[in-house]
């Protein structure tokens, strides 16, 4: 997901190098391997939705924090992402079979109901930002709105109009979004700028082990056709958000980011 605009040409396969600087900690990241551009998370289910592509996407792994990433899309504009990944065929790469029964039956809507239950009692007293919403609103945001919460959506790909949010938010939630961000430092700065001092970042992304074996390239999560271009470890995501003064913790509720103790009216965090 782009945070800053770029208008350079697409990276050519011949530009693959043996190492790159880690985007999270700036240590050396060595070339790990390549996968074809059409590889998607749905390849776990046969037949794969897209045929193999001759276009190969290189990934690198940081020796310090374990972050796995590709610079392949670093020069893409938002229009490039929309045309090449988040187009009409994207649903084949990220398919929720429950959508045929309406958005209330989807996993995203269920995630929104779960977050609403955690925040119950704070409906009119806190502002929420859905970062990478998947729409305006997205399915998860709609579940929260249906339960009386004030939700602002930020979505550069699946909404007709993209408006940058203003002000601070007591809750920023972002479910299965960070792996889509090529400018991870811009993403962290964006969230840092919009998270209230006593707010909480609630997010999910699949964290890979660190250290990891070379077979990590076989992970179903490394899927450029889904836009999975940044694969985090706990160390990598911790280092990234520490730059903007946000501490990452794993809890029974999931992955959270906090600066200071929160003071939600429902007493969820004390």
C-alpha positions in Angstrom: 0.0 0.0 0.0 1.6 3.3 -1.1 1.8 6.1 1.5 3.9 8.4 -0.7 3.4 8.9 -4.4 5.9 7.5 -6.9 5.8 7.8 -10.7 9.0 6.0 -11.8 8.9 3.0 -14.2 8.4 -0.5 -13.0 11.6 -2.4 -11.8 13.0 -4.6 -14.5 14.0 -8.2 -13.6 17.6 -7.4 -14.6 18.0 -5.0 -11.7 17.9 -7.9 -9.1 21.0 -7.5 -6.8 22.5 -9.8 -4.2 21.6 -7.6 -1.2 19.5 -4.6 -0.1 19.2 -2.5 2.9 16.5 -3.7 5.3 13.6 -1.3 5.4 13.0 -1.9 9.1 16.5 -1.8 10.7 18.7 -0.8 7.8 21.0 -3.9 8.2 22.0 -5.9 5.2 19.3 -8.1 3.7 20.6 -10.9 1.4 18.7 -12.2 -1.7 16.5 -15.0 -0.5 14.9 -16.2 -3.8 12.3 -15.3 -6.4 8.7 -16.3 -7.0 6.5 -15.7 -10.1 4.4 -12.5 -10.0 1.1 -14.5 -10.2 1.8 -16.5 -7.1 -1.2 -15.9 -4.7 -2.4 -17.1 -1.3 -5.1 -19.1 -3.1 -2.4 -21.3 -4.7 -2.8 -23.5 -1.6 -6.1 -24.6 -3.2 -5.8 -26.3 -6.6 -6.0 -25.3 -9.3 -4.2 -22.0 -8.7 -6.3 -19.0 -9.9 -3.6 -17.5 -12.1 -1.2 -19.2 -14.4 2.5 -19.0 -13.6 4.0 -15.8 -14.8 7.5 -15.4 -16.4 7.8 -12.2 -14.4 9.9 -13.1 -11.3 9.8 -11.1 -8.1 12.9 -11.1 -5.9 12.7 -11.2 -2.1 15.4 -10.4 0.5 15.8 -11.4 4.2 17.4 -9.2 6.8 20.1 -11.0 8.8 19.4 -8.8 11.9 15.6 -8.6 12.3 14.4 -11.2 9.8 12.2 -8.9 7.8 11.5 -10.4 4.3 10.6 -8.0 1.6 10.8 -7.2 -2.1 11.8 -3.8 -3.6 10.1 -4.9 -6.8 7.2 -2.5 -6.3 9.0 0.4 -4.6 8.8 2.7 -7.6 5.1 1.9 -8.4 2.5 4.6 -8.2 -1.0 4.0 -6.8 -2.2 3.6 -10.3 0.3 0.9 -10.9 -0.9 -1.0 -7.9 -4.5 -0.7 -8.9 -3.8 -1.8 -12.5 -1.4 -4.7 -11.7 -2.6 -6.1 -8.3 -5.8 -4.5 -7.0 -7.8 -4.8 -10.2 -11.0 -6.7 -11.0 -9.3 -10.0 -10.7 -8.0 -9.3 -7.1 -10.9 -11.2 -5.6 -9.4 -14.4 -7.1 -6.3 -13.9 -5.0 -8.1 -13.0 -1.8 -11.4 -14.8 -1.9 -13.9 -15.0 1.0 -16.5 -17.6 0.0 -18.9 -16.2 2.6 -19.4 -13.0 0.6 -22.2 -14.7 -1.4 -24.3 -14.4 1.8 -23.6 -10.7 2.2 -20.9 -8.7 4.0 -22.3 -9.7 7.4 -21.2 -13.2 6.7 -17.6 -12.4 5.8 -14.5 -12.9 8.0 -13.8 -9.1 7.9 -17.2 -8.3 9.3 -16.8 -10.9 12.0 -13.4 -9.3 12.9 -15.2 -6.0 13.3 -17.8 -7.5 15.6 -15.0 -8.9 17.7 -13.3 -5.6 18.0 -16.6 -3.9 18.8 -17.1 -6.3 21.6 -13.7 -5.4 23.1 -14.5 -1.7 22.9 -18.1 -1.9 24.0 -19.0 1.0 26.3 -16.8 3.5 24.4 -18.9 3.8 21.3 -19.5 7.6 21.3 -16.3 8.6 23.2 -13.6 7.4 20.9 -12.6 7.9 17.2 -11.5 4.9 15.2 -9.4 4.9 12.0 -9.6 1.9 9.7 -6.2 1.9 7.9 -6.4 -0.1 4.7 -10.1 -0.4 5.0 -10.9 -2.2 1.7 -13.7 0.3 1.0 -15.3 3.4 2.4 -16.3 1.9 4.7 -14.8 -1.5 4.6 -16.5 -4.6 5.9 -14.7 -4.5 9.3 -15.5 -0.8 9.6 -19.1 -1.4 8.7 -19.5 -3.9 11.6 -18.2 -1.2 14.0 -20.4 1.5 12.5 -23.4 -0.9 12.8 -22.6 -1.0 16.5 -22.5 2.7 17.0 -18.8 3.5 16.6 -17.4 6.5 14.8 -15.2 5.1 12.1 -13.0 6.9 9.5 -11.8 4.8 6.6 -8.5 5.2 4.7 -8.3 3.1 1.6 -6.3 4.1 -1.5 -7.3 1.2 -3.7 -10.9 0.0 -3.2 -12.6 3.3 -2.5 -13.9 5.8 -5.1 -12.4 8.8 -3.3 -9.3 8.8 -1.2 -9.3 11.4 1.5 -6.4 11.6 4.0 -7.8 11.4 7.6 -7.3 14.4 9.9 -6.8 14.6 13.7 -5.9 12.0 16.2 -7.6 8.6 16.8 -8.0 6.6 20.0 -8.0 3.4 18.0 -6.3 2.6 14.7 -7.1 -0.8 13.4 -5.5 -2.5 10.5 -6.2 -6.2 9.8 -4.0 -8.0 7.2 -2.7 -4.7 5.7 0.9 -4.1 6.7 2.1 -6.9 4.5 0.8 -4.9 1.5 2.9 -1.8 2.3 6.1 -1.2 0.3 6.9 2.0 2.1 6.8 0.6 5.6 8.5 3.6 7.2 5.9 5.9 5.6 3.2 3.6 6.9 4.6 3.7 10.5 5.0 7.5 10.3 1.4 7.8 9.1 0.1 5.8 12.0 2.3 7.5 14.5 1.0 10.9 13.3 -2.6 9.9 13.7 -2.5 7.8 16.9 -3.5 9.6 20.1 -1.0 9.7 22.9 -3.2 7.4 24.9 -4.5 5.5 21.9 -4.0 1.9 20.7 -3.0 0.4 17.4 -4.8 -2.9 16.8 -3.5 -4.9 13.9 -2.8 -8.3 12.5 -0.3 -9.6 10.0 1.3 -13.0 9.8 4.6 -12.9 11.8 7.2 -15.3 10.5 9.8 -16.9 12.8 13.2 -15.4 13.2 15.6 -16.9 12.4 13.9 -18.7 9.6 15.1 -21.5 7.4 15.6 -21.1 3.7 12.4 -23.0 3.1 10.5 -19.9 4.3 10.2 -19.0 0.6 7.7 -21.8 0.3 5.4 -19.9 2.7 1.9 -19.4 1.2 2.0 -15.9 2.6 4.8 -14.8 0.3 2.5 -14.0 -2.6 3.0 -11.0 -4.8 -0.3 -11.3 -6.7 -1.9 -10.7 -3.3 0.3 -7.7 -2.8 2.2 -9.4 0.0 5.5 -7.6 -0.4 6.5 -7.1 3.3 6.7 -10.1 5.5 7.3 -9.2 9.2 8.8 -10.9 12.2 8.0 -9.7 15.7 11.5 -8.2 15.9 11.0 -6.4 12.6 7.6 -4.9 13.4 8.9 -3.9 16.9 11.9 -2.1 15.5 9.8 -0.3 12.8 7.3 1.1 15.2 9.8 2.0 17.9 11.0 4.7 15.4 7.7 6.5 15.9 7.5 6.0 19.6 5.0 3.1 19.5 5.7 -0.1 21.5 4.4 -3.4 20.0 3.1 -6.1 22.4 1.5 -9.5 21.8 -1.6 -10.0 24.0 -4.6 -12.3 24.3 -6.4 -9.7 22.2 -3.9 -9.8 19.4 -1.0 -7.5 18.3 -1.2 -4.1 19.8 0.8 -0.9 19.6 0.7 1.7 22.4 2.6 4.8 23.5 1.2 5.3 26.9 -1.4 3.6 29.1 -4.9 3.9 27.5 -7.9 5.2 29.3 -10.9 3.9 27.5 -14.2 4.5 29.2 -15.0 0.7 29.3 -11.9 -0.1 31.3 -10.6 -2.6 28.7 -7.0 -1.4 29.4 -6.0 -0.3 32.9 
